[in-house]
Amino acid sequence: MTNKVILASSSGIRLKILKDNDFEVLQERPGIDEEEIKNALIQSNATCLQIAKNLAELKANRISSKFPSEVVIGADQVMELNGKNYSKPKDKKEAKEILNLLNNNKHFLHSAVCVSRGGSMISNFHESCKLKVKNLSKKDIDEYIERLDLEKMLKYGVYQIEAGGLELFEEIHDDMEAIMGLPMKQLKPYLQNLK
């Protein structure tokens, strides 16, 4: 069983999920320009899920090459509405635009994770979670955006399930840990059986 991992991410939420699942975690920043890579993948007609998987693998392999004997986890999450990828908003104005698009609509949150050792991927998993935002009034949206913590929004996106964002949703399907950033239902058993 592997219970000691390196997380190739600066995400506090992913760190908490791993620790809550009894993993001993060292955290390392992968140091990649995610937006540049995402834009290149979009130009080559990659799907939203392919973008998430590619970024997760790149992060994991980057850190794994520095710690070749360790088990490294890279993760990424991409929000998809009507086949289009939506990145984290750069400011509250953009957050409001995204929330207006999501309003009363179903969308997907693709959570991908890559496990690497020796500088290359040994396994990967993903979960595509379907969510539906309530039919929010203009006032609901304005009040939510006003309350948004700008620093958290830049890290975690327009809705923060872990920080009050649950109120936005009419339907949430699938695993909450996957929605927050790590598909643990698949990852945990794999790590527990990894020699």
C-alpha positions as CSV (number, residue, x, y, z in Angstrom):
1,M,0.0,0.0,0.0
2,T,1.2,3.5,-0.8
3,N,0.1,6.1,1.7
4,K,2.9,8.6,1.1
5,V,2.6,10.8,-2.0
6,I,3.8,14.0,-3.6
7,L,1.0,16.3,-4.8
8,A,2.1,18.3,-7.9
9,S,-0.2,21.2,-7.1
10,S,-0.5,24.2,-4.8
11,S,-4.2,23.5,-4.1
12,G,-5.1,23.6,-0.5
13,I,-8.4,21.7,-1.2
14,R,-6.6,18.8,-2.9
15,L,-4.1,18.6,-0.1
16,K,-6.9,18.5,2.4
17,I,-8.8,15.7,0.5
18,L,-5.6,13.6,0.4
19,K,-4.9,14.1,4.1
20,D,-8.6,13.4,5.0
21,N,-8.1,10.1,3.2
22,D,-5.1,9.3,5.4
23,F,-2.3,10.0,3.0
24,E,0.9,11.6,4.0
25,V,1.5,14.4,1.5
26,L,4.4,16.5,0.4
27,Q,3.3,19.4,-1.8
28,E,5.3,20.7,-4.8
29,R,4.4,23.4,-7.3
30,P,4.7,22.1,-10.9
31,G,5.6,25.5,-12.2
32,I,3.9,25.3,-15.6
33,D,1.9,28.0,-17.5
34,E,-1.5,26.3,-17.5
35,E,-3.2,29.0,-19.6
36,E,-0.6,28.8,-22.3
37,I,-0.8,25.0,-22.5
38,K,-4.6,25.1,-22.3
39,N,-4.8,27.6,-25.2
40,A,-2.4,25.4,-27.3
41,L,-4.7,22.4,-26.6
42,I,-7.8,24.3,-27.6
43,Q,-6.1,25.4,-30.8
44,S,-5.5,21.7,-31.6
45,N,-9.2,20.9,-31.0
46,A,-8.7,19.0,-27.7
47,T,-11.9,18.3,-25.8
48,C,-12.4,19.7,-22.3
49,L,-11.7,16.3,-20.8
50,Q,-8.5,15.9,-22.9
51,I,-7.3,19.3,-21.6
52,A,-7.8,18.3,-18.0
53,K,-6.0,14.9,-18.6
54,N,-3.1,16.5,-20.4
55,L,-2.5,19.1,-17.7
56,A,-2.8,16.6,-14.9
57,E,-0.2,14.4,-16.6
58,L,2.2,17.3,-17.4
59,K,2.1,18.4,-13.7
60,A,2.7,14.9,-12.4
61,N,5.5,14.1,-14.8
62,R,7.2,17.4,-14.2
63,I,7.5,16.8,-10.4
64,S,8.0,13.0,-10.9
65,S,11.2,13.7,-12.9
66,K,12.6,15.5,-9.8
67,F,11.5,12.8,-7.4
68,P,11.8,9.6,-9.5
69,S,11.3,7.0,-6.7
70,E,8.2,8.7,-5.3
71,V,4.5,8.4,-6.2
72,V,3.4,11.8,-7.6
73,I,-0.1,12.9,-8.2
74,G,-1.0,15.6,-10.7
75,A,-4.6,16.9,-11.1
76,D,-6.6,19.3,-13.1
77,Q,-10.2,20.3,-13.5
78,V,-11.9,21.9,-16.5
79,M,-15.4,23.3,-16.5
80,E,-17.4,22.6,-19.7
81,L,-20.6,24.3,-20.8
82,N,-22.0,23.4,-24.3
83,G,-18.7,21.9,-25.4
84,K,-16.7,25.0,-24.4
85,N,-14.0,25.3,-21.8
86,Y,-14.3,28.0,-19.2
87,S,-11.2,29.0,-17.2
88,K,-11.0,30.5,-13.8
89,P,-12.2,34.1,-14.0
90,K,-9.6,36.9,-13.8
91,D,-11.8,39.3,-11.9
92,K,-15.3,39.6,-10.5
93,K,-16.7,41.1,-13.7
94,E,-15.7,37.9,-15.6
95,A,-17.0,35.8,-12.7
96,K,-20.4,37.4,-13.1
97,E,-20.3,36.8,-16.9
98,I,-19.6,33.1,-16.3
99,L,-22.2,32.7,-13.6
100,N,-24.8,34.3,-15.9
101,L,-23.9,31.7,-18.6
102,L,-24.2,28.9,-16.0
103,N,-27.5,30.2,-14.6
104,N,-30.3,27.7,-14.9
105,N,-28.0,25.5,-17.0
106,K,-26.4,22.0,-16.7
107,H,-22.6,21.8,-17.2
108,F,-19.8,19.4,-16.6
109,L,-16.8,19.6,-14.3
110,H,-14.1,17.3,-15.6
111,S,-11.7,16.2,-12.8
112,A,-8.6,14.4,-14.0
113,V,-5.8,12.9,-12.0
114,C,-2.5,11.3,-13.1
115,V,-0.2,9.1,-11.0
116,S,3.4,9.2,-12.1
117,R,6.6,7.5,-11.0
118,G,10.1,7.7,-12.5
119,G,9.1,10.7,-14.6
120,S,6.2,9.1,-16.5
121,M,2.5,8.3,-16.0
122,I,1.7,4.9,-14.5
123,S,-2.0,5.5,-14.3
124,N,-4.8,8.1,-14.7
125,F,-8.4,8.5,-13.7
126,H,-11.1,11.0,-14.3
127,E,-14.6,11.8,-13.3
128,S,-17.0,14.0,-15.4
129,C,-19.5,15.4,-12.9
130,K,-22.8,16.9,-14.0
131,L,-24.0,20.0,-12.1
132,K,-27.0,22.3,-12.6
133,V,-27.1,25.8,-11.3
134,K,-30.4,27.0,-9.9
135,N,-32.5,29.6,-11.7
136,L,-30.9,32.6,-10.0
137,S,-32.2,36.1,-10.1
138,K,-30.0,39.1,-11.0
139,K,-30.0,40.0,-7.3
140,D,-28.9,36.4,-6.3
141,I,-26.0,36.6,-8.8
142,D,-25.0,40.2,-7.7
143,E,-25.0,39.2,-4.0
144,Y,-23.1,36.0,-4.6
145,I,-20.4,37.8,-6.7
146,E,-20.2,40.6,-4.1
147,R,-19.5,37.9,-1.3
148,L,-16.9,36.1,-3.4
149,D,-13.4,36.1,-1.9
150,L,-11.2,37.4,-4.8
151,E,-8.1,35.4,-3.8
152,K,-10.1,32.1,-3.5
153,M,-11.9,32.8,-6.8
154,L,-8.6,33.2,-8.6
155,K,-7.5,29.8,-7.2
156,Y,-10.7,27.8,-7.3
157,G,-13.0,29.5,-9.8
158,V,-16.4,31.1,-9.9
159,Y,-18.2,28.7,-7.6
160,Q,-16.5,27.3,-4.5
161,I,-18.3,24.2,-3.4
162,E,-16.1,24.1,-0.3
163,A,-16.7,27.7,0.6
164,G,-20.4,28.4,0.4
165,G,-21.0,27.7,-3.3
166,L,-23.4,24.8,-2.7
167,E,-26.2,27.3,-2.5
168,L,-25.9,27.9,-6.2
169,F,-26.9,24.4,-7.3
170,E,-30.2,22.7,-8.0
171,E,-28.5,19.4,-8.9
172,I,-25.1,17.9,-8.1
173,H,-24.3,14.4,-9.5
174,D,-21.4,12.3,-8.6
175,D,-18.7,12.5,-6.0
176,M,-18.1,15.6,-4.0
177,E,-14.4,15.0,-3.7
178,A,-14.2,14.8,-7.5
179,I,-16.1,18.1,-7.8
180,M,-13.7,19.7,-5.3
181,G,-10.7,18.5,-7.4
182,L,-9.7,14.8,-6.9
183,P,-11.7,11.7,-8.0
184,M,-10.8,9.8,-4.8
185,K,-13.3,6.9,-5.4
186,Q,-10.9,5.7,-8.2
187,L,-7.6,7.1,-6.9
188,K,-7.7,5.8,-3.3
189,P,-8.2,2.1,-4.1
190,Y,-5.5,2.3,-6.8
191,L,-3.0,3.9,-4.4
192,Q,-3.9,1.3,-1.7
193,N,-3.0,-1.5,-4.1
194,L,0.1,0.1,-5.5
195,K,3.4,-1.6,-4.5
